[in-house]
Amino acid sequence: MQAIIDILSVMVSSGISWSDINRMVKEERKSGNPLANLIYQMDFNKNMVSVILDAVDEEEDDHIIQVDDKFISNFDPVMKVDIDLSISA
């Protein structure tokens, strides 16, 4: 996710228009870029991007956190996270 923030922040600060960024993201999605596929929505007026995060990382089985069944309804397997690009880390 940090890579998405960094890339978009550099593009915006370089003066690339949001319409050009939107076009580039669409092209990258068609090319199968995994980072571009995580971008759910971009709000040009608010300088925000929404990304989709998977709650399960299949590659790291040794780091899986077990959640008691009575709490499982509190979790979604996928969630949308809004990121304000004007806030630097």
C-alpha positions, 0 to 999 in steps of 0.5 A, spaced: 500 500 500 505 504 501 508 503 494 501 506 491 501 512 496 508 513 494 507 513 486 501 517 486 504 522 491 510 523 486 505 523 480 501 529 483 507 533 486 510 532 479 504 536 476 501 530 472 494 531 472 489 527 475 486 525 468 492 523 466 493 519 472 487 515 472 488 514 464 495 511 467 492 506 472 487 504 467 492 502 462 496 498 468 490 495 470 489 492 463 497 490 463 495 486 469 499 490 474 498 488 481 498 495 485 494 498 479 488 492 481 488 494 488 486 501 487 478 501 488 477 509 486 480 515 486 477 522 488 481 528 485 477 533 488 479 530 495 486 528 493 484 521 496 485 514 493 481 508 496 484 501 495 482 494 496 486 490 502 485 482 502 485 480 510 488 474 509 495 473 506 496 466 503 503 466 503 505 467 510 501 461 513 506 462 519 503 469 521 496 467 521 492 470 526 486 466 529 480 469 530 474 466 535 468 464 531 464 468 535 467 474 532 468 472 525 462 476 523 466 483 525 471 481 519 470 482 512 475 478 507 476 484 503 476 491 505 476 498 502 481 503 505 481 511 504 488 514 503 489 522 503 494 523 499 496 530 502 498 527 508 505 525 508 508 519 512 
